[in-house]
């Protein structure tokens, strides 16, 4: 076979070799095209700038596109801003392979990003090659004030909890981080009370905290106004100032995102938040004189019984690893359930609950029968749950099974104020309903008849009504009914579950 000399032919397009082939021995091949690449411009690329929200960055965003090692003019570049906006969505590279846009930052403070991309055609499929830009947006100049923590219902003369906070905002509602001096006062439509406490506060990182505000007279529809030099003022949400009164219902609620203790009037009005702690606070119980509330909290990192005044002040720690506090009728002792803490990876569990009794100051603790959710009778006996409802003397002697129902689970006993009856929850009818029986376990009567789960009954001081929790409306809420189960009325309707009502004397 004769040897033929190879012949090479090239076609030049726009100064770049776009096609090459070799003829020889009857074979024809095509050289792969040079690869496109994109990168930030070597100088003044515009990356990592700092600017003001909603404002144009001082330097444009610039990219360099190459084909192989050479600059690539005439290439279409697509632009995308994850936050904010760009002056163009696509541009063409110039003779130096460079193209640019300007970037107006978005309205939110913090990191923002944008990108430039080109489409790269390969032998099998197209791919996207991109260069990315970042910037940090800082708040703009102060424009107005806003109550970032509004005042909530409070008792007359008691500080507003949680503390009221006012923020200085820029034109896009971002906190400015300034140290402006901010003043609060009673709003124009408020009642006749007097606002006390520190009413002028310097902001820290753009937020002024008013930690000791109080109003001396009860009333509804109070508001606060906030003002500062050079800024538009603000008016708070309306709130009530409640006169402390007997017969209020304490309860636990997740309405503000965390379990806290609240109290309200017997008709559901005048709700006041009593605790304000990041830990879980729950299971309130009134002292017989109505002056204190015992409750359980994890604020020390473990379940512990605490007491506080009826307005939420004067919190005192008593017994740890304890639940279900209940006061004796003379106020001298507190019963509860105490368990063994078993700690594993990331959490501790309290189990093996036993009934305990201690003095109201936390001393003299004694532990006896297994069980939970104790409640005192007027004559000093304790009813509690352990599958059935039991009753025992205050020293742990004389244990009696009141319900003796092996097929059902009975929980949450509650003595009537006169000591003649015990309300409780049972699933003996299929769902967890409320029942009532005589103090000796006879004459059991079913009070509620629905498929909802009822929980934690609490008698009114005069024994004519029973408050309880139920999820019949979806989330658990507080209801009240007559002692015979009639005239059920819903008292709470909050964004989070409410439960564990406790009626003050």
Protein Blocks (a to p, Z undefined) as FASTA:
>chain_A
ZZdddddddddeehiafbdcddeehiacddddddddddddfbhnlpaiacdehiacfbdc
dddddehjbccehiacddddfehcdfbfbdcddfkopacddddddfbecjdddddddddd
dfkbccdddddddddddddddfbdcdfbdcddddehiacddddddddddfkopaehiacd
cdddddfklcfbdcedjfbdcdeehiacdfkbccfbgcehiacddddehiacdddddddd
ddddehiacdddfklopacdddddfkopaiacfbdcfbdcehiaddfklpaccdddfklo
pacdddddfkopaiacfbehiehiacdfkopaccdddddddddehiacdehiacddddfk
opaiacddedehiaddfkopacddehiacdddfkopaiacfklpakbccehiaddfklpa
ccdddfknopacdddddfkopaiacfbdcfbdcehiaddfkopaccdddfklopacdddd
dfkopaiacfbdcfbdcehiacdZZ
